[in-house]
Amino acid sequence: MTTPDITLYTYGTQNGVKVSVVLEELGIPYKVKQVELGKREQYEPWYLKINPNGKIPTIVDHSKEDFSVFESTAIAIYLCENYDPEEKLLPKNDPKLRSQVIQWVMFETSGIAPAQGQSNFYCRYLPEKIPFAINNCAKEIKRLYGVMNKSLEGKEYLVGNKFTLADAMSYPMIRGHFFSGVESIDEFPNLKAWVERIDTRPATQKGLNVPVPDKMKEYRENPEKLEEFEKLIQSFFKEKQT
Ligand SMILES: N[C@@H](CCC(=O)N[C@@H](CS)C(=O)NCC(=O)O)C(=O)O
């Protein structure tokens, strides 16, 4: 295995910390560059060269001719394929187990993340509150949480009773359920216990604090900070429309 020499371009959002959680869980050293989303740094030509979508996160692997990878899930799989010889997060030699991990990673990528992302828009970013849209988003998020809750019955983690990439990628979004308009997950006891279990993992917790102290914790504990953020993001979105 080549010695990793990686720069992570990120910000402390739910998608951003997915990658720092994976890096920390794999024990890979990395440098961090904070991308100033509020200053639109993500749309600067130098950044669009490494992330044509103009969003965080991105990694650049200097040990592989400055190879860049965008999209959090693609980054996570790249890191496991190149820097997880012990198969800590992604099984290599057991095709069924590997497929199960990837199935749950995709469930997060194409289900949970877009559902919560859309809900964040209606609950936080849009100044006008549309109850129908907000309720409909919460309904879909809860449907997805129900699927996970059922799968976690009698299990500690999503696949093989071991913490894998499936858990690492899903946890940052799900722990932020309140931000996405789902105040409580008490009705999903297995999912709630799973969140609390991952809350105790030191590497994951370290990853949540990259590149800034854990934003979800800050918003949960200080409603005035959440309000401040909402005002900022609403003006940012308004500007984007013009
Ligand atoms: N599917 C992408 C989503 C990335 C994403 O939405 N990033 C947001 C922050 S969570 C962003 O950079 N937003 C800035 C913008 O849209 O201008 C991924 O998983 O990497």
The ligand as a Tripos MOL2 file, in Angstrom:
@<TRIPOS>MOLECULE
LIG
   20    19     1     0     0
SMALL
NO_CHARGES

@<TRIPOS>ATOM
      1 N1        -23.8190   14.2840   -3.4240 N.3       1 LIG1
      2 C1        -22.8270   15.1980   -2.9180 C.3       1 LIG1
      3 C2        -23.4930   16.3080   -2.1660 C.3       1 LIG1
      4 C3        -22.5200   17.3690   -1.7510 C.3       1 LIG1
      5 C4        -23.2170   18.5980   -1.2120 C.2       1 LIG1
      6 O1        -24.4240   18.7700   -1.3660 O.2       1 LIG1
      7 N2        -22.4200   19.5020   -0.6070 N.am      1 LIG1
      8 C5        -22.9590   20.7310   -0.0890 C.3       1 LIG1
      9 C6        -22.6900   20.8530    1.3940 C.3       1 LIG1
     10 S1        -23.4320   19.5050    2.2600 S.3       1 LIG1
     11 C7        -22.2810   21.9110   -0.7690 C.2       1 LIG1
     12 O2        -21.1110   21.8750   -1.0460 O.2       1 LIG1
     13 N3        -23.0450   22.9800   -1.0390 N.am      1 LIG1
     14 C8        -22.5300   24.1930   -1.5880 C.3       1 LIG1
     15 C9        -23.3300   24.7010   -2.7590 C.2       1 LIG1
     16 O3        -24.2690   24.0250   -3.1890 O.co2     1 LIG1
     17 O4        -23.0040   25.7760   -3.2250 O.co2     1 LIG1
     18 C10       -21.8410   14.4210   -2.0220 C.2       1 LIG1
     19 O5        -22.2900   13.4930   -1.3560 O.co2     1 LIG1
     20 O6        -20.6460   14.7390   -2.0410 O.co2     1 LIG1
@<TRIPOS>BOND
     1     1     2 1
     2     2     3 1
     3     2    18 1
     4     3     4 1
     5     4     5 1
     6     5     6 2
     7     5     7 1
     8     7     8 1
     9     8     9 1
    10     8    11 1
    11     9    10 1
    12    11    12 2
    13    11    13 1
    14    13    14 1
    15    14    15 1
    16    15    16 2
    17    15    17 1
    18    18    19 2
    19    18    20 1
@<TRIPOS>SUBSTRUCTURE
     1 LIG1         1 GROUP 0 **** ****
